[in-house]
Amino acid sequence: MENLILQMIEAFKELSYLGIILALTFEFVPAELVLPLAGYWVYEGTMNLYGAIFAGSIGGVLGPLTLYALGRCGGRVAIVKFGRYFFIKEVHIDKSDQFFEKYGGSVAFLGRFIPGVRTAISIPCGMAKMNVWKFIIYTYLAMLPVTAIYVYLGYSLGTQWEKAGELFSQYANYMLISIAILIIWMIVKRRKLNVQ
């Protein structure tokens, strides 16, 4: 399966930056493969680092936007019925719902950093009819650092770009700590506002 996806991504290379965007628009194509490979293309000199990061971030918004639209237009029934085509199980939807209820619209940003929630979090945002522009901005702000790290790792590793996932997990721990601090700060701030 991974080889088939890699062949598909290589075909998207012919479309340059648009190819990166299109590859990431399909939620079943893992960003963990596309972005380091885009970094490798930068290493080869066929793309610009900043252009690859920008294209990756845009694609990283369009993919979740399709799930947001599915949640907004089809609701939970459609998600349960069609979610398997996006590798989303009902348990993922349940976790995402709980996370959305707890943290509100900010989950479009925060949920991107939590395994088991990051893909499915777009669905409750759509079901809750969250403002689409707010959703896009939060998602973009979350995807930009993740994309930058993956693309840069692919660029730095060159011909060994496949190792980017292992290295990213080291960076991810620092990122998750930062996100945890942000979540705690938001909860404290929200409670102070509710007290006043």
C-alpha angles and dihedrals in degrees: 000000000000091000090052091051091048090052089050091050091049088054088053088055088075087066091054114204092358087057091057090050093048094046091054093045089072106076092206091064106084115235085211087072101035099049101049088045089053086052089053089052087054088051089052089052097242093113140030118247095230093044091052092049092048093047091046091051092049091049088046088060098043093055094055089041090064090055090045089054091048090052093045097046103030104028126203094319092060092045093052089047100044103021093095089068087063093042090251119142127197090252089061090052091050092051091047092049091052091047091049093049090051100045106021123208094346088077088081083072104028097042092062090073098051120088113230090023105051098084099036097044091088090066100065088042088059094041090052088050091235113188105277095220091051089049092050093048094047092046093048092049090052095044097047098071093039091050093046092052094047094046092045091049091051089049093047094046093048110180090011093058090133088076091065092095092059092048093044091058088062091053091042091065091059090045092051091050089053091048091048089053089049092050092050090048091050092049092049091047092048092049091050090052091049091051093053 
